[in-house]
């Protein structure tokens, strides 16, 4: 009957270990916000500075967050944020780069 006392965290995509991870959760939220900002601003040619810088910082925070992540939930969100940051960064670089090259 011991299994009745323990929650089943093995099943499911967003399984957690039941512990608080404030640093990892903060990096997850920062990476998602930077990724979404970078992706959306990359759609506008004149906002290439914002999209390239937020994308670069989002890639850095997402990589570090992924390195220290503990749960699948954190890794899933970080990969989504990293993908959006990467797309925004590369489109921002194509539109003028980090320092306004065009």
HUMOFEN-V376449 format. One record per residue. RES is the residue in one small letter. PHI is phi in degrees with one decimal (999 if undefined). PSI is psi in whole degrees, 0 to 359 (NA if undefined). Layout:
[[RES,PHI,PSI] [RES,PHI,PSI]]
This chain:
[[x,999,2] [x,-64.4,331] [x,-67.9,339] [x,-71.8,337] [x,-87.2,338] [x,-101.0,135] [x,-72.5,150] [x,-85.7,102] [x,-104.1,0] [x,-75.0,330] [x,-96.3,138] [x,111.4,147] [x,-70.7,324] [x,-101.1,36] [x,-66.7,138] [x,-119.4,170] [x,-95.9,6] [x,81.4,6] [x,-112.0,158] [x,-82.8,138] [x,-131.0,76] [x,-65.6,322] [x,-66.8,315] [x,-65.9,321] [x,-67.6,323] [x,-64.7,315] [x,-64.1,325] [x,-63.0,312] [x,-66.5,317] [x,-62.4,317] [x,-64.1,318] [x,-65.0,317] [x,-65.4,315] [x,-65.7,321] [x,-65.0,316] [x,-66.3,317] [x,-61.8,315] [x,-64.4,317] [x,-65.2,316] [x,-69.8,316] [x,-72.0,341] [x,-70.2,344] [x,-76.3,349] [x,-115.1,122] [x,-59.2,323] [x,-76.3,349] [x,-101.8,29] [x,-65.6,330] [x,-64.3,313] [x,-65.0,315] [x,-68.7,322] [x,-71.8,319] [x,-71.2,317] [x,-66.6,326] [x,-65.7,317] [x,-65.1,315] [x,-68.1,323] [x,-65.0,323] [x,-65.4,318] [x,-66.3,313] [x,-67.9,324] [x,-67.6,322] [x,-66.3,316] [x,-67.1,319] [x,-62.7,322] [x,-68.2,326] [x,-65.3,322] [x,-103.1,6] [x,-66.7,153] [x,-116.7,322] [x,-112.9,164] [x,-64.9,323] [x,-58.6,316] [x,-65.1,315] [x,-64.6,321] [x,-62.3,310] [x,-64.0,322] [x,-66.8,323] [x,-67.8,322] [x,-63.7,314] [x,-64.7,321] [x,-64.5,320] [x,-63.8,314] [x,-65.5,320] [x,-64.6,319] [x,-64.8,315] [x,-63.5,315] [x,-63.4,320] [x,-63.4,312] [x,-68.8,324] [x,-68.8,322] [x,-63.6,323] [x,-67.5,322] [x,-70.0,332] [x,-87.7,354] [x,156.9,345] [x,88.1,188] [x,-73.8,335] [x,-122.5,14] [x,77.3,54] [x,-70.3,340] [x,-95.4,NA]]
